[in-house]
């Protein structure tokens, strides 16, 4: 895997961000986005959902269901 070492200012911006951060080169050309990690609250909610008995559906099951709705 490739990696880039950030300077202190860049690392601070990323670590404090709660939203997507757009990456650009010095010429202003768009390079991509960096998404912040999960918050503690999001992790707690995800664990609660995993422990629940609610039904779960795979991506394929959801797509199949949506396609079946289009055919009606």
WOZI-V547060 format. One record per residue. N is the residue number from 1. SS is DSSP state (H for helix, E for strand, C for the rest). PSI is psi in whole degrees, -180 to 180 (none if undefined). NEAR is the number of other ideal C-beta (glycine too) atoms within 8 Angstrom. Layout:
((N,SS,PSI,NEAR) (N,SS,PSI,NEAR))
//
This chain:
((1,C,138,2) (2,C,155,3) (3,C,162,4) (4,C,134,4) (5,C,123,4) (6,C,151,7) (7,C,174,6) (8,H,-40,6) (9,H,-43,6) (10,H,-44,8) (11,H,-39,9) (12,H,-45,8) (13,H,-46,9) (14,H,-43,11) (15,H,-26,6) (16,H,-10,6) (17,C,141,10) (18,C,6,5) (19,C,174,5) (20,C,145,8) (21,E,125,10) (22,E,136,7) (23,E,134,8) (24,E,152,8) (25,C,-180,6) (26,C,-22,3) (27,C,-1,5) (28,C,3,5) (29,C,131,6) (30,E,131,6) (31,E,-28,6) (32,E,-169,6) (33,E,152,7) (34,E,128,9) (35,C,139,5) (36,C,158,9) (37,C,177,4) (38,C,143,6) (39,C,164,7) (40,H,-39,6) (41,H,-42,6) (42,H,-37,8) (43,H,-43,9) (44,H,-46,8) (45,H,-43,8) (46,H,-41,9) (47,H,-38,8) (48,H,-42,8) (49,H,-37,8) (50,H,-35,6) (51,H,-11,5) (52,C,167,6) (53,C,13,2) (54,C,147,5) (55,C,152,3) (56,C,145,4) (57,C,139,6) (58,C,164,6) (59,H,-42,5) (60,H,-40,6) (61,H,-41,8) (62,H,-45,9) (63,H,-42,8) (64,H,-43,8) (65,H,-45,9) (66,H,-39,8) (67,H,-37,8) (68,H,-30,8) (69,H,-32,7) (70,H,-29,6) (71,C,-5,5) (72,C,none,4))
//
